[in-house]
Amino acid sequence: MHDIPQASGRQLSPDDIEMLQRVFDATCFAARVPRRGERAERLAKFIMDEFRIGNIDERTLLECALWRERRRIAVNTEELETVEIWVARPGRRNPRYH
């Protein structure tokens, strides 16, 4: 992933890569996507494409990825699960814990 350029032509920073990995991992967990295979590859490509076109906010990117995966699941309320996902914000404190 280090060598994949963004639309602007610059390389991904280590922070970008970490954030993209968090979004991928959280989406796989919440939408029960196996981390290997064609579905995971399509998800990773979707996340990268969104990032390249300017969707660089972690929370927004996660919401887009979750929406993409959840709309693929048959609407069966017994199969769906609500998962609360916390997004880390550098330099911000959560008043809930302080």
N, CA, C and O of each residue as an XYZ file, in Angstrom:
392
protein
N       0.811     -1.193      0.000
C       0.000      0.000      0.000
C       0.852      1.253      0.000
O       0.351      2.317     -0.365
N       2.094      1.181      0.386
C       2.937      2.370      0.484
C       3.155      3.054     -0.863
O       3.357      4.267     -0.915
N       3.115      2.303     -1.928
C       3.436      2.868     -3.230
C       2.224      3.297     -4.038
O       2.373      3.692     -5.194
N       1.040      3.232     -3.470
C      -0.152      3.612     -4.205
C      -0.299      5.127     -4.135
O      -0.517      5.672     -3.053
N      -0.185      5.812     -5.259
C      -0.302      7.267     -5.232
C      -1.745      7.717     -5.102
O      -2.670      7.015     -5.509
N      -1.920      8.887     -4.535
C      -3.235      9.504     -4.485
C      -3.466     10.228     -5.805
O      -2.570     10.293     -6.646
N      -4.659     10.770     -5.987
C      -4.980     11.484     -7.209
C      -4.027     12.648     -7.440
O      -3.748     13.015     -8.582
N      -3.526     13.230     -6.348
C      -2.613     14.358     -6.470
C      -1.216     13.912     -6.885
O      -0.385     14.748     -7.242
N      -0.947     12.621     -6.845
C       0.355     12.109     -7.228
C       1.309     11.916     -6.064
O       2.398     11.378     -6.262
N       0.945     12.332     -4.856
C       1.846     12.156     -3.715
C       1.649     10.772     -3.109
O       0.599     10.151     -3.273
N       2.658     10.307     -2.417
C       2.604      8.995     -1.767
C       1.769      9.082     -0.492
O       1.618     10.150      0.100
N       1.233      7.940     -0.086
C       0.492      7.887      1.162
C       1.459      7.991      2.333
O       2.530      7.385      2.323
N       1.074      8.757      3.332
C       1.904      8.873      4.533
C       1.622      7.682      5.445
O       0.609      7.001      5.284
N       2.510      7.430      6.394
C       2.240      6.355      7.365
C       0.920      6.586      8.122
O       0.208      5.630      8.429
N       0.596      7.848      8.422
C      -0.678      8.146      9.092
C      -1.864      7.802      8.200
O      -2.870      7.277      8.676
N      -1.748      8.096      6.902
C      -2.811      7.748      5.947
C      -3.020      6.238      5.931
O      -4.153      5.758      5.975
N      -1.930      5.504      5.868
C      -2.005      4.043      5.800
C      -2.638      3.470      7.059
O      -3.466      2.563      6.982
N      -2.254      3.993      8.215
C      -2.841      3.532      9.475
C      -4.334      3.815      9.518
O      -5.115      2.966      9.947
N      -4.732      4.996      9.080
C      -6.143      5.355      9.091
C      -6.931      4.466      8.132
O      -8.005      3.978      8.484
N      -6.411      4.254      6.934
C      -7.091      3.398      5.959
C      -7.215      1.969      6.489
O      -8.234      1.313      6.273
N      -6.196      1.494      7.173
C      -6.246      0.148      7.753
C      -7.307      0.075      8.842
O      -8.033     -0.915      8.933
N      -7.406      1.121      9.676
C      -8.441      1.144     10.721
C      -9.830      1.103     10.109
O     -10.705      0.386     10.595
N     -10.036      1.869      9.044
C     -11.345      1.898      8.383
C     -11.663      0.516      7.807
O     -12.775      0.012      7.965
N     -10.688     -0.087      7.144
C     -10.886     -1.417      6.572
C     -11.201     -2.435      7.670
O     -12.158     -3.200      7.553
N     -10.402     -2.443      8.729
C     -10.602     -3.402      9.826
C     -11.968     -3.222     10.484
O     -12.675     -4.200     10.726
N     -12.338     -1.983     10.773
C     -13.618     -1.715     11.427
C     -14.784     -2.121     10.535
O     -15.780     -2.657     11.022
N     -14.668     -1.872      9.243
C     -15.735     -2.246      8.311
C     -15.854     -3.762      8.219
O     -16.958     -4.306      8.239
N     -14.720     -4.437      8.118
C     -14.739     -5.904      8.068
C     -15.403     -6.474      9.320
O     -16.210     -7.400      9.233
N     -15.065     -5.922     10.474
C     -15.641     -6.400     11.724
C     -17.147     -6.151     11.778
O     -17.923     -7.068     12.048
N     -17.550     -4.925     11.525
C     -18.955     -4.551     11.672
C     -19.854     -5.210     10.630
O     -20.993     -5.566     10.933
N     -19.358     -5.375      9.412
C     -20.175     -5.940      8.335
C     -19.884     -7.421      8.101
O     -20.406     -8.027      7.166
N     -19.046     -7.992      8.962
C     -18.694     -9.409      8.864
C     -18.143     -9.775      7.490
O     -18.565    -10.746      6.862
N     -17.202     -8.976      7.054
C     -16.523     -9.230      5.783
C     -15.254    -10.023      6.082
O     -14.428     -9.578      6.880
N     -15.082    -11.195      5.455
C     -13.819    -11.922      5.645
C     -12.659    -11.044      5.185
O     -12.764    -10.380      4.154
N     -11.565    -11.030      5.924
C     -10.441    -10.135      5.619
C      -9.651    -10.553      4.390
O      -8.793     -9.802      3.925
N      -9.919    -11.706      3.871
C      -9.266    -12.171      2.646
C     -10.345    -12.549      1.642
O     -11.448    -12.949      2.013
N     -10.011    -12.417      0.378
C     -10.944    -12.834     -0.653
C     -11.410    -11.665     -1.511
O     -11.013    -10.516     -1.314
N     -12.256    -11.996     -2.456
C     -12.716    -11.012     -3.436
C     -13.509     -9.870     -2.805
O     -13.336     -8.709     -3.176
N     -14.371    -10.199     -1.857
C     -15.169     -9.149     -1.207
C     -14.273     -8.169     -0.466
O     -14.497     -6.960     -0.532
N     -13.263     -8.670      0.237
C     -12.322     -7.802      0.957
C     -11.520     -6.949     -0.020
O     -11.257     -5.777      0.252
N     -11.137     -7.517     -1.137
C     -10.397     -6.749     -2.140
C     -11.248     -5.626     -2.728
O     -10.761     -4.515     -2.942
N     -12.518     -5.921     -2.987
C     -13.417     -4.869     -3.497
C     -13.611     -3.767     -2.461
O     -13.645     -2.584     -2.800
N     -13.736     -4.163     -1.201
C     -13.879     -3.185     -0.119
C     -12.635     -2.311     -0.019
O     -12.748     -1.089      0.087
N     -11.456     -2.913     -0.051
C     -10.207     -2.149      0.033
C     -10.091     -1.180     -1.138
O      -9.672     -0.037     -0.958
N     -10.456     -1.625     -2.327
C     -10.412     -0.745     -3.498
C     -11.390      0.413     -3.336
O     -11.061      1.553     -3.664
N     -12.587      0.132     -2.833
C     -13.577      1.184     -2.609
C     -13.042      2.230     -1.632
O     -13.159      3.431     -1.875
N     -12.458      1.770     -0.530
C     -11.922      2.690      0.478
C     -10.811      3.541     -0.124
O     -10.770      4.752      0.092
N      -9.918      2.922     -0.869
C      -8.823      3.672     -1.509
C      -9.359      4.672     -2.521
O      -8.886      5.808     -2.574
N     -10.329      4.275     -3.319
C     -10.908      5.185     -4.311
C     -11.554      6.385     -3.640
O     -11.387      7.520     -4.088
N     -12.295      6.135     -2.565
C     -12.916      7.236     -1.818
C     -11.851      8.182     -1.270
O     -12.005      9.401     -1.338
N     -10.792      7.630     -0.736
C      -9.704      8.440     -0.182
C      -9.051      9.283     -1.289
O      -8.773     10.466     -1.090
N      -8.816      8.682     -2.423
C      -8.167      9.382     -3.537
C      -9.000     10.551     -4.063
O      -8.445     11.556     -4.508
N     -10.325     10.427     -4.013
C     -11.155     11.521     -4.529
C     -11.409     12.601     -3.483
O     -12.118     13.575     -3.738
N     -10.819     12.414     -2.299
C     -10.893     13.490     -1.311
C     -11.645     13.172     -0.040
O     -11.734     14.027      0.841
N     -12.185     11.989      0.090
C     -12.871     11.605      1.318
C     -11.804     11.148      2.309
O     -11.547      9.952      2.448
N     -11.183     12.111      2.997
C     -10.040     11.797      3.854
C     -10.378     11.827      5.342
O      -9.506     11.562      6.170
N     -11.616     12.141      5.699
C     -12.040     12.129      7.092
C     -12.346     10.687      7.499
O     -13.158     10.019      6.859
N     -11.713     10.218      8.540
C     -11.840      8.819      8.952
C     -13.283      8.422      9.225
O     -13.743      7.381      8.756
N     -13.984      9.228      9.965
C     -15.375      8.894     10.308
C     -16.251      8.828      9.063
O     -17.049      7.903      8.914
N     -16.108      9.796      8.176
C     -16.913      9.813      6.951
C     -16.561      8.638      6.054
O     -17.444      8.015      5.465
N     -15.286      8.340      5.951
C     -14.836      7.215      5.146
C     -15.390      5.899      5.702
O     -15.817      5.029      4.943
N     -15.378      5.764      7.014
C     -15.931      4.577      7.657
C     -17.429      4.461      7.386
O     -17.922      3.377      7.075
N     -18.144      5.560      7.503
C     -19.583      5.534      7.242
C     -19.879      5.112      5.806
O     -20.801      4.333      5.564
N     -19.106      5.622      4.859
C     -19.293      5.249      3.445
C     -19.028      3.756      3.238
O     -19.790      3.074      2.554
N     -17.952      3.259      3.828
C     -17.600      1.848      3.673
C     -18.655      0.948      4.320
O     -19.028     -0.079      3.754
N     -19.131      1.331      5.495
C     -20.177      0.548      6.152
C     -21.464      0.567      5.344
O     -22.121     -0.464      5.197
N     -21.827      1.730      4.821
C     -23.025      1.825      3.995
C     -22.900      0.900      2.787
O     -23.843      0.186      2.448
N     -21.746      0.914      2.147
C     -21.526      0.080      0.962
C     -21.711     -1.397      1.295
O     -22.376     -2.126      0.558
N     -21.134     -1.829      2.387
C     -21.221     -3.246      2.741
C     -22.598     -3.630      3.258
O     -23.109     -4.704      2.939
N     -23.186     -2.775      4.039
C     -24.494     -3.118      4.616
C     -25.602     -3.148      3.572
O     -26.560     -3.907      3.719
N     -25.493     -2.343      2.524
C     -26.537     -2.366      1.501
C     -26.464     -3.646      0.694
O     -27.421     -4.004      0.008
N     -25.335     -4.343      0.767
C     -25.160     -5.612      0.065
C     -25.815     -6.766      0.817
O     -26.127     -7.801      0.228
N     -26.018     -6.587      2.112
C     -26.585     -7.646      2.944
C     -28.102     -7.667      2.755
O     -28.747     -6.619      2.732
N     -28.655     -8.850      2.621
C     -30.112     -8.976      2.517
C     -30.744     -8.379      3.769
O     -30.231     -8.545      4.876
N     -31.844     -7.696      3.585
C     -32.493     -7.036      4.712
C     -33.218     -8.097      5.533
O     -34.377     -8.430      5.289
N     -32.494     -8.606      6.503
C     -33.014     -9.589      7.437
C     -32.549     -9.129      8.817
O     -31.377     -9.286      9.160
N     -33.440     -8.576      9.593
C     -33.059     -7.962     10.867
C     -32.387     -8.940     11.814
O     -31.649     -8.518     12.704
N     -32.620    -10.225     11.648
C     -31.958    -11.182     12.517
C     -30.476    -11.288     12.191
O     -29.676    -11.625     13.064
N     -30.096    -11.007     10.949
C     -28.701    -11.109     10.544
C     -27.921     -9.833     10.820
O     -26.703     -9.879     10.988
N     -28.603     -8.698     10.871
C     -27.919     -7.426     11.059
C     -27.606     -7.190     12.525
O     -28.366     -7.576     13.413
N     -26.486     -6.558     12.754
C     -26.053     -6.271     14.115
C     -25.567     -4.832     14.161
O     -24.848     -4.388     13.266
N     -25.952     -4.112     15.186
C     -25.479     -2.752     15.355
C     -24.192     -2.799     16.168
O     -24.133     -3.413     17.233
N     -23.169     -2.142     15.647
C     -21.876     -2.117     16.311
C     -21.459     -0.668     16.457
O     -21.451      0.086     15.484
N     -21.115     -0.282     17.673
C     -20.638      1.075     17.912
C     -19.135      1.103     17.685
O     -18.391      0.328     18.286
N     -18.694      2.005     16.810
C     -17.277      2.099     16.484
C     -16.786      3.488     16.868
O     -17.373      4.498     16.482
N     -15.703      3.521     17.633
C     -15.098      4.778     18.046
C     -13.960      5.103     17.104
O     -13.144      4.239     16.783
N     -13.903      6.342     16.663
C     -12.835      6.799     15.774
C     -11.895      7.681     16.579
O     -12.322      8.645     17.215
N     -10.614      7.343     16.545
C      -9.620      8.116     17.275
C      -9.396      9.449     16.596
O      -9.294      9.512     15.371
N      -9.321     10.491     17.358
C      -9.035     11.835     16.857
C      -7.781     12.318     17.556
O      -7.809     12.555     18.763
N      -6.681     12.471     16.833
C      -5.445     12.940     17.461
C      -5.646     14.287     18.142
O      -6.213     15.212     17.561
N      -5.174     14.383     19.379
C      -5.213     15.654     20.083
C      -6.556     16.014     20.690
O      -6.682     17.083     21.287
N      -7.558     15.167     20.562
C      -8.868     15.475     21.131
C      -9.135     14.527     22.289
O      -8.840     13.334     22.215
N      -9.687     15.065     23.340
C     -10.022     14.245     24.499
C     -11.507     13.943     24.476
O     -12.323     14.765     24.059
N     -11.829     12.783     24.920
C     -13.218     12.377     25.026
C     -13.702     12.760     26.422
O     -13.240     12.181     27.405
N     -14.619     13.719     26.535
C     -15.081     14.159     27.866
C     -15.748     13.034     28.656
O     -15.869     13.118     29.878
N     -16.168     12.008     27.976
C     -16.809     10.883     28.633
C     -15.843     10.143     29.569
O     -16.270      9.522     30.542
N     -14.542     10.214     29.268
C     -13.553      9.503     30.047
C     -12.648     10.407     30.862
O     -11.724      9.922     31.516
N     -12.887     11.679     30.839
C     -12.026     12.614     31.587
C     -12.842     13.450     32.521
O     -12.296     14.292     33.233
